[in-house]
Amino acid sequence: MRRRNFNALLAAAAATGLLGPTLSACGSSGSSGGGSDTFTIWDYESDDSAMGQAWARAVEIFKEQHPEVTVKIEDQTFEQLQKNAKIVLTGDDVPDIMEYNKGNSTSGQLASQGLIEPLTEQATERGWDAKLAASLQTTARYTEDGLMGDGDWYGVPNYGEYVFVYYNQDMFEAQGLSVPTTLEEFEAVCDAFVAAGQIPLAEAGSEYPMGQLWYQLVLSHADRSFVNAYQLFEGDVDWTADPIKAGTDKLVEWIDKGYVAADSAGLTAEDAGTAFINGSYPMFVSGSWWFGRIVGDMADKNWDQFLFPGTDLFPGSSGNLWVVPTNAKNKELAYDFIDITLSDEVQAILGEKGGLPVTGDPSAIEDEKTRTMTENFAQINEQDGLAFYPDWPVAGFYDQIVSAMQSLINGSKTGAEVLADLQAAYDEGKADMGIEG
């Protein structure tokens, strides 16, 4: 069955004193399936999403393998778990497995507080470490301090996400343009649209799209060592030099050349996406999470996709993680369920529904656009090309990047001034985390 009142769990936590200032894992050792005859799953995907449909089949397979176990699926929301997971997981009334967000301030925090189970042994024994590309494993592993990218496994993803370019084929054909394969060709396409009186890029300065475009341009001048320094603190980041300076300078140049609308500083991601969908712009640089929406809303239009040209690194990561609470009663069953979500059958469903499976054969996907998106993701994984997102390194950095991008669009600050602001916020965030340098 589905649905449960999350607030009731919080009320129970409050009644037992779990909302106090001390958070500690109470340490049930778990069981090999004998702790309870009910296996409880928490997730926040809609039933008709790619993940919801794939996991529904995973539940069916699980029931076939464990007919003696009752499966209880309890719907949560992303916001509920983001805000309250560390409170609820200190108690005994916890799920056996749950979907949770990846990153230092989410899964990393739960790992550092002992609230979720280390999975390194299972990852090795069950072959999860062989199935997942290195950049996908980054979001699954956390240090004792909760920093992403090293240490034990604490979660397992089974789908992915990444940023690419959606484009309107009719608008390209009207200008006699083809898909660019280099950054120079991309700029030539943009110049052609500007010359025709058309702003080429649907953008949004008040939310994530503009920051991701900035990061993509930085990545166009970067290598893996920069990503590891910027995201994982495995080295120093020079905010006055390339690749950050080169990417920022390029973005300022694009703004000056009219690639981005002057009013986009105040626009949201929804504004940008719907403007592309309704044909107001020929290109939209954004993520795979828009794919299903665009498929549905542009069914009567000619559109397609291509990887951002001239780079081997792309904003993107694994999807959310399956994590196992430390106080879960049926840990072995949880490991079995993770195994099933990584099986060929379930991964194939993810692929067909546009969910970007982390394993499997993209060529088996029948829909051409879905197959292209999945093949491109597989290509990025093969070359270790996922570079995460620009706001991930430190707490509060998302708002700093949004403000910086708005300043660039408005022309109220120079590229150098914006980078100085971002460096100050980045360094402060590192200091708050106890990281020197």
N, C-alpha and C positions, 0 to 999 in steps of 0.2 A: 504494500500500500504506500501512498505518498502523503506528504504534508504532515507537519508537526508544528506546534506553536513554539517558536524559538524563545519567545518572551517567557514562556513557562520554565524553560531551562534556566534563564537568567534569574527568575524569581526563586527557583530552587537553590541556585548558587548563592544568592543573597541570604537565603534563610540559613544556609550552613556556614556563612561567614566567608565565602570564597570571593567576595567582592572587596575584601580588605586590601591593604597595600602589599601584603606578602604573597608572592606567586611562587609556588613550588609544586613540582610534580609529585603526586602521592605514591606513584610507583607500583601499580599492579604489574606483575610479571608477564601478564598475557597468558595465552594458552595455545594449544595446537588445534583448536576447534572445539575443545571440550568446555570452555569457559561458559558458553551459553549456546542454546540451540537456535538463537536468533542472530543473524548477521546484519548489522546496521550500516547503511551507506548514507553519507551526506554529500550532496552535490548541488550546484546552482545552475545547471544547464537546462534550457527548455527542452521539452520532449521532442519538438520538431527540429531542433538543431542537429547538426552533424554528430556532435558529441552525444547528445541525448539519444539519438537513434542507434548509434554504435554501442553505447553502454547498455541500452535496453537489451541488445542481443548478448552482450557480455553477461548480463544477469541471467538470461535464459540458459546460457552454457553453464554458468556457475550452478544453477539449480539442477541441471542434468548431472553434473559431477558430484553434487552434494545434496541429494534428495532429502536427507534427514534434517536439513537446515532451513529455517524460515528466513527469507530475505525481506528486510524492511528498508525502503528507500525514503529518506526524509529530505524534502526540498528545503533548501536555505536560499539566501540571496548573497551575492558577492559582498554587499555592504555589511550584512549581518556578521558574516564570518570575519571579514576584515577588521571589524570593530571589536568583536566579542569572543573570538576563538580562544585567546589566551586565558580568558576568565573561565569559560565553560570547561576547557580541557583540564583544569586543575581538579575537577570533580570525578566521580565514578560513572556518571551518566553520560558517557561519551560514545561516539560512533566507533565502529571497528575500522572504518576507513573513511576518509573525506577528501574532497577536492579543495585545494587551497592555492592561493596566489604565490608565485615564486618571487624571490628577491630578499635582500638583506633585512628589510623592515617587516617582512611577513613570515615566510617559512624559516628564514634565518633566525628571526627572533624566537619562534617556537622551539627551534632546535637548540638555541643557546640556553633556553630556560628549561630544557629537559622535558618538554611537553609532547614531543613527537619522537618516534622510535628511529634509531639509526638503522639503515637498510643496506649497509655496505656488504655484509655477509650474504644477504639475499641477492643483491645485485650481481655478485660474483657467481654464486651457486646456480642461479636461475638464468644467467646469461644476459641480464638487462644491460650490463656494461658493454657487451659486444654488439647489442642491437642499436644503441644510441650513439650518434655522432658526438665528437668531443664537445662542440659548442652547445649541444643539447644537455650533455652531462653537467655543464657548468652550473645551470640553474638547479640541479638536483643535489649538489654537494655544498656543505657549509662547514666552516671551522667552528671551534668551540665558542668563538665570539660571535658566531652567526653571520660571518662574511661569506658571500657566495663564491664558488669556484674551486674550493679546496676542502679537504677533510672528508668526513663520512658522507655517504648518501643519506638524505633525509626525505626524499620524495622521488617520484618517478613520473615523468610526462609521457603521454602517448599520442600527442598531437603537437603541431607547431603553428607559428605565425611569422609573417615577414612583410616588409614594405616593398612595393613595386609600383609600376606606372600603369594606370588605367588610361586608355585613350579612345577617343571618338573617331572611328574609322571614316565616317562620312566627312567630318571636318578635315581630316588629313587628306583625303582624296580630293576635296574641293580645292585644296592648295597644291595638289600634286606632290604631296610629301609621303615619304616612306618611314618605316620604323628606324630610328637612329641606333647605331651600334657603338658609337664613341661619344664621349662628352662633347666633343667639338660638333658632331652631327646633331646632338640634342640641342645645343645652342643655336645651330643653324635652323632647326625646326622652329624653335621659339622666335628667332629673328623673323622668319617668314610670316608667322602669325602676327607678330607686332606690326610688320610692314603692311599687313592686310587689315589693320585696325582691330585685331583680336588679341586680348590678353591670353597667353597660353596656359597658365597654371591656375587651377582652382586651389585657393589657399585659405588658411585660417590662422590668424595670429593670436587669438584669445584662447586657443586650445592647442593640442599636440601637433597638428600637421606641419606648421611652419618650423617648429623645433626639430621635427624628424627630417625635414628637407635640409635644414642646416647641418644636422648630424650626417646625413647622407653625403653632402658635399665635403664635409671633413673626412669621411671615410674614403672618399674618392682619392684622397692624397695620403692615406694611412696604410698601415700594415697591422698584423696581429699584435705586435709588441705594443703599439699605441693603444689598441683596444684593451689589452691586459693591464696597461698602466692606468688608463682612464677609468675602467670599470672595476678592476680587481685590485688596484693599488700596487701592482707589481712593477713599480718604477715611477719616476717623476713625470708629471705632465707640464710641458712648457706652454703656457697660454699666450706667449708672445711670438711663437714660432710655428712653423708647419708641423703637423697637418692642420691644426686648429686655425691658425692665421690664414692659410691658403683657402680653406673651406669657407671661412667667414668673409674674406675678401671677395670670393666668388659670389656668395649670396648677396652681398652689398651691390656688386656689379649687376646681378640679375634684377634686383629691385630697381636700380637706376635705369636699366634698359627697358623696364615696363613688363617684365615677365610675370609680375605679381600685381594684383589690383591695389591701388592706393588705399582703398577702404577695407582691405582684408585684415588689418590690425584688430578690428573689432568683431571679426567673424568667428563663428564656432566651427568645429569639425562637421557638424550637421549641415551648417550653411554651405560649406565647401563641397561636401559630398552631394548634396541635393542640387547644387548649381551645376556640378559636372553631369549628374544624371539627367537634368532637364536640358542639357545641350548648351549651357552658357559658356563653358570652357572646353577646350579640346583635350586637356590632360589633368589628371588628379594623381599626385604621388601620395599614396597611403597604403593601408595594410590589408592583408587577406581577410580581416574581419569585415570588410566592406563587400566581399565577393558575393555572398548570398543576396544581399540587398540589391546590388547592381544587377545581378542575374535576373532578379524578379522585376525590378523597376525599369530596366532597360530592355525588356524582352522584345520590344518593337523597334529597337535601335541597333545600329551596327557599332559594336565596341569590341575592344580586345585588350591585351595586356602585354607588357614587356618588362624585363629587368632593367633597372636603372643602369645606363651604359657607362663604361669606363671605370669600373670598380669590381673588386672581388669581395668586398665587404658590404653588408646590408643590415639596416636596422631589423631586428627580429630576434626570436628566441623560441624556446620550447613553449608550449601552452602551460596551463596550470598543472599543478602536481597532484598525484595521489599521495597522501601522507597517512601514516598510521599512528594514532595517538598512543602515548606511552601507557595510558590506563585502559587501552582497548582490551576486551576479553577474548577476542578471536583473531589474534595476529596472524597465525598461519593461514587462516581463511582469507585474510586481507591480502597476503602475499599471493595466494592462489588467484584472487580476483585481478590483481595487477597483471599477473601472467596472462590471464585471459584477454585483458584489454590490449595487450601487445601481440596477441595471436594474429595469424594471417587473416582469419575470417573477420575479426573485428576491425583490424586495420584496413581491410578492403572496404568495409562499410564506411569508415571515416573518409576514405579516398573518394568513393562514389558520391558522397554527400558534400564534398568540398571541405572536409575537416583537416586536411594536411596531415596524413599519417606519418609517424616517425619511422616506420618500417614498411615493407611491402613493395609491390611492383606498380609504379604509376602507369605503366603502359597498359595495364588491365582496365583502367578507368575508361568508360565509354564516352562520356561527355567531353568534347574536345577542349573547351575552355577550362573545365575542372582538371583535365589531364595536364594541360599546359601549366597551370598554376602549381600543380603537385610535382611535375617534372622539374620545374624551375627551383622549387624548394629542395628537392632531392639533390639537384646540382649544387646548390649553395651548401648543403650539409656535407656533400662529398669533398668540397674544397675548404671546409671549416670556415664558412663565410658569414655566419650569424654574429653580429656585433652588439646585440642587445639594444637598449634604448638610451637616449641621451640623458634622461633624468634619473636613471637608476642609481648612480654611485652613492649619493648622499641624500639624507632626508630633506625635504623641502625644495629640492633642486628643480622640480617640475615648474613651480611658480616662478622661480628665478629665470628659467629659460623662456617661459611665456613672456615675461616682462621684457627680456632682452630682445626677443624677436619683434615685439611690438615697437620697441624703440628703433630698431633698424628699419622697419616698414615706415614708421612716421618720420624717420630722419632726425629724431630728437637726440640721438647719440651716434657716434662713429663706431665702426667695427672695433677699434682699439678700446674705446670706452666700455663697450658691451663686454668684451673679453675680460677687462679688468674687473667688472662687476661679477661676472661668472666665476672668475678665479677666486675672488674673495669669498663667495658663497661656498664654492667647492672646498676650499681650504678650511673654512670654518666647520663644514660638515665632517670633514676628515678628523679635525681636532676633537669634535664632539664624540666621535667614535673611538678616540684614543689612538688614532693612527698618526704617526709623526711624518713630517716631510711634506 
